[in-house]
């Protein structure tokens, strides 16, 4: 794996920050117009509380889907692409679980269909 130079890392961080800032603004714009906004993204580590702070709209519900690495590998094998770049599934999972604050509803969706995941999210948000 090629390491980013300091300049590349700084630019990558700047672009990630921009993407997260804009998506929070878009979610608020939809909510301001009366829509229920759902943002789907991968937000890890200390970016998660920063992202939550950027969204003005309340109530705000954070849902983290955290299937096991084995389930992710199995799902990835059925897809035409992967979203991990040079990361391994295990490294990504370790960072998610150890480096991301436990904000919101965390679900292990390993054995769930998409429909079951939706039901679990709705049940979890209802309390």
ABEGO torsion letter per residue (X at the ends): XBBBBAAAAAAAAAAAAAAAAAAAAAAAAAAAAGBBBBBBBBBBEAAAAAAAAABABOBBBBBBBBBBAAAAAAAAAABABBAAEABBAAAAAAAAAAABBBBEBBBBAAABBAAAAAAAAAAAAAX
